[in-house]
Every structure is written in C-alpha cells, then in structure tokens.
Amino acid sequence: MTLLAGFSLILTGSVLFSRTAEHLVETLFRGHPLGMRVLGILSLSLPEALLPLMAFWSPKEGFSHSQNASLDIGVGAILGAPSFLLLLLWPFYLFRTGGPGENLPQSEQLRREIPALVLALAIALLAGMTPSGPLHIAAAGVLLLLFVISLSALRSNPASPPSPPISNPSRLFRETALFLGASVLIVAGPRVFLAGLFDWQHIHPGPAPFWVSMVLSALATESPEALALFFLLQKGERNHAFQIVWGAIGFQLTVPPAIGLLLSPWNLTLRHDVMGFVLLAVLVISRVTARTKP
C-alpha cells in the first residue's frame, strides 16, 4: 500500500508538473530545443533524482535499515530509470519515427551526445570498482561537467520556428500555482515510495531490494515520460518528443550517478555492472546506427 501510494503521488505530481511546466517553459524559451530539454528535466526527471538522493541520505535521518539496503535501493533507482528509457521508450520512439538507418531526425545531435554519455556511464561504473572517496568526487565532477556540456551544445532547429509568446496573466498565475502544488507532490511521492521499498527490504532481504527498486522505481518515475512521449508523437511533434526522451536519458546517465558518487559508498557489485554494461551496449548501438538524415 505504501508503494502504491508513493507511485500514485509521483505519477499525479509528474503529469500535473509536466502540463504546467510546458506552458512556463514555452513562455521563457519560445520553443528552443533547450527549453524542451529543460522541460524534460524539470517535469519528468526530478523524481528519479530525488529517489536515490533520499535513499542515500536516509541513514542520517533515522531510518531503520542497513547501509547496504540504502545502496542497493539507491543504485537500483539510478539504473532503473535509464534502463526503462533506453530499453523501452527509446526503441518505441524509433519504431514510431522510422529506423535509425532511415529517417531518424537529430542524427547529428546523437553523434555529438552519445560519446559523452558513454564516457559518463563508463566513469561511473569504473569508479564503483574502488572505494576511493577523492576519486568518487572527481568522477562526480566530470559527470556534472558532461551534463552541462550537453546542454550548451543544443542548437535551435531552423525548420521549427519559435512558438509565439503567451500573454495571459490569469493563466500564467494559475499555471504557476499548479506548478508549485505539483512540486510538493513530486517531493512527497519519492519519500513515500522509498518507505515502501525499505518495508519490502525488511520482508525480502538479499538482492531483492535492488531489482525491486530498479523495476518499480522505473515504472513509477518514468511513466510521465512514457505518457509525454506518446501524446507528443500522437500530435506529430517528433522534435519535441525527441528532446523530451533524449533529454531525460542524458540527465539520468549523468546527474543521478553523480549523486550516488557523492552521497553513497558507491561500491558496485556484479548485478550493478551487468545493467551498466547493457546500457553501454544500447548507447554504442545507437551511435553506430545514427546516420545523417537523407
């Protein structure tokens, strides 16, 4: 029941947050790809960052569980989100828009960003093989730097003219109020969901918390991305859909692992590395098959 309550809070808050943030971001960025990337990060990726953050901080807050359980649940949340994105949503996007060797848009952007994401994930996995605190801090700094570089490399698409500004003060006030209310749900949802995961760990100790965290965290925190991607593709907004899903992928492979490196022992085991290598393989395949649009 606790897991279900947390799931519902995350989903409700993220959907509401997404709808209101879209209006605010369009007003500020006028349709620039950076605006859609910010929308994807703010409205769809905050729960994924908050869940491992709370899991790693929880021993300091009096939760009755072991540090190993916190690490397993936190790493499961960190790896679960990009797994859902790269193994399910990204193939769904390609299926709906054409294979990567045919008419895949933004091929140039993929060729620029994927090497940085491969480097970020490789650094996170290699850092998990050593308990060195200074090395973990340095690796986290590199991951955050790669994330900033990926944002700065975004360019506006001349084929997609900027959206006209929205000048409606009453709507802006209403959207801002809903935005703040959704923010409260997004913060509360991962906290309730995390309590349910720790309850599960007490009932089923061992490797179960990692897999449960990876699967359930992905379902809870990535459902808004799935809904946003589906509706955008239904409306024919392929560029916006791409920026949403790929922006979430770029965020999930850099910022949450940096949180893990900074706030946890980050001692990765075989099950963590296996999922990491699967994600690396998907990134490499996506880079190899990315072709210039004919």
TIBA-554599 format. One record per residue (C-alpha): residue number from 1; x, y, z. Coordinates in steps of 0.5 Angstrom, whole numbers, plus 500, padded with zeros to 3 digits. Example, Ala and Ser with C-alpha at 12.3 -4.5 7.8 and 13.67 -1.06 7.14 Angstrom:
BEGIN
1/525/491/516
2/527/498/514
***
This chain:
BEGIN
1/500/500/500
2/506/505/501
3/509/503/495
4/502/504/491
5/501/511/495
6/508/513/493
7/507/511/486
8/501/515/485
9/504/521/488
10/510/521/483
11/505/520/477
12/500/525/479
13/505/530/481
14/509/529/475
15/503/529/470
16/501/536/473
17/508/539/473
18/509/537/466
19/503/540/464
20/504/547/468
21/512/547/466
22/511/546/459
23/507/553/459
24/512/556/463
25/518/554/459
26/515/555/453
27/514/562/455
28/521/563/457
29/525/559/452
30/520/560/446
31/520/553/443
32/528/553/443
33/531/546/444
34/534/548/450
35/527/550/453
36/524/543/451
37/531/540/455
38/529/544/461
39/522/542/461
40/524/534/460
41/529/535/466
42/525/539/471
43/518/536/470
44/520/529/468
45/527/527/472
46/526/531/479
47/523/524/482
48/529/520/479
49/534/525/482
50/530/525/489
51/529/518/490
52/537/516/490
53/538/522/494
54/533/521/499
55/536/513/500
56/543/515/501
57/541/521/506
58/536/516/510
59/541/513/515
60/543/520/517
61/535/521/518
62/534/515/523
63/531/510/518
64/532/503/521
65/535/500/515
66/543/498/513
67/547/502/509
68/547/496/504
69/540/497/503
70/540/504/502
71/546/503/497
72/542/497/493
73/536/502/493
74/539/508/491
75/543/505/486
76/537/501/483
77/533/507/482
78/539/510/479
79/540/505/474
80/533/503/473
81/531/510/470
82/536/510/464
83/534/502/463
84/527/504/462
85/529/510/458
86/534/506/453
87/531/499/453
88/523/501/452
89/522/509/451
90/528/510/446
91/526/504/442
92/519/506/442
93/521/513/439
94/525/510/434
95/519/505/432
96/514/511/431
97/519/515/427
98/523/511/423
99/529/506/424
100/536/510/425
101/538/508/419
102/533/511/415
103/530/518/417
104/532/519/424
105/532/526/426
106/537/530/430
107/543/525/428
108/548/530/429
109/546/531/436
110/546/524/437
111/553/523/435
112/555/529/439
113/552/527/445
114/553/519/446
115/560/519/446
116/560/524/452
117/554/519/455
118/558/513/454
119/564/516/458
120/560/519/463
121/557/512/465
122/564/508/464
123/567/513/469
124/561/512/474
125/562/504/473
126/570/504/474
127/569/509/480
128/565/503/483
129/571/499/483
130/575/503/488
131/573/506/495
132/577/512/494
133/573/518/496
134/577/523/493
135/576/519/486
136/569/519/487
137/569/526/488
138/573/528/482
139/568/523/478
140/562/526/480
141/565/533/478
142/567/530/471
143/559/527/470
144/556/534/472
145/561/538/467
146/559/533/462
147/552/534/463
148/553/542/463
149/557/541/456
150/551/537/453
151/546/543/455
152/551/548/452
153/551/544/445
154/544/544/444
155/542/548/438
156/536/551/435
157/532/548/429
158/531/553/424
159/526/548/421
160/522/549/427
161/520/557/428
162/520/559/436
163/513/559/439
164/509/566/440
165/509/568/447
166/503/567/451
167/501/573/454
168/495/572/459
169/497/574/466
170/491/570/469
171/493/563/466
172/500/565/468
173/498/566/475
174/494/559/475
175/500/555/472
176/505/558/477
177/500/556/483
178/499/549/480
179/507/548/478
180/508/550/486
181/503/545/488
182/506/539/483
183/513/541/486
184/510/539/493
185/507/532/490
186/514/531/487
187/518/532/493
188/513/528/497
189/512/522/492
190/519/519/492
191/519/520/500
192/513/515/501
193/515/511/495
194/522/510/499
195/519/508/505
196/515/502/502
197/522/500/499
198/525/500/505
199/519/496/508
200/520/491/502
201/527/490/504
202/525/488/511
203/521/483/509
204/525/480/503
205/533/481/505
206/538/480/500
207/539/482/493
208/531/483/492
209/532/491/494
210/536/492/488
211/531/489/483
212/525/491/486
213/528/498/487
214/530/498/479
215/524/496/477
216/519/499/481
217/523/506/481
218/523/506/474
219/515/505/473
220/514/510/478
221/518/515/476
222/519/514/468
223/511/513/467
224/510/521/466
225/516/521/460
226/512/515/457
227/506/519/457
228/509/525/455
229/513/522/449
230/506/518/447
231/502/524/447
232/507/528/443
233/508/523/438
234/501/523/437
235/501/530/436
236/506/529/431
237/511/533/435
238/517/529/433
239/523/534/435
240/520/536/442
241/519/528/443
242/526/527/442
243/528/533/446
244/524/530/452
245/526/523/452
246/534/524/450
247/534/530/455
248/532/525/460
249/537/520/458
250/542/525/458
251/540/527/465
252/539/520/468
253/546/518/466
254/550/524/469
255/547/527/475
256/544/521/479
257/550/517/478
258/554/524/481
259/549/524/487
260/551/517/488
261/558/518/488
262/558/524/492
263/553/521/498
264/554/514/498
265/560/509/498
266/558/507/491
267/561/500/492
268/558/497/486
269/557/489/485
270/556/485/479
271/549/486/479
272/550/493/478
273/556/493/473
274/551/488/469
275/546/493/468
276/551/498/467
277/554/494/461
278/547/493/458
279/546/501/458
280/553/502/455
281/551/497/449
282/545/500/448
283/549/507/447
284/554/504/443
285/549/501/438
286/545/508/438
287/551/511/436
288/553/507/431
289/547/507/427
290/546/514/428
291/546/517/420
292/545/523/417
293/538/525/415
294/538/524/407
***
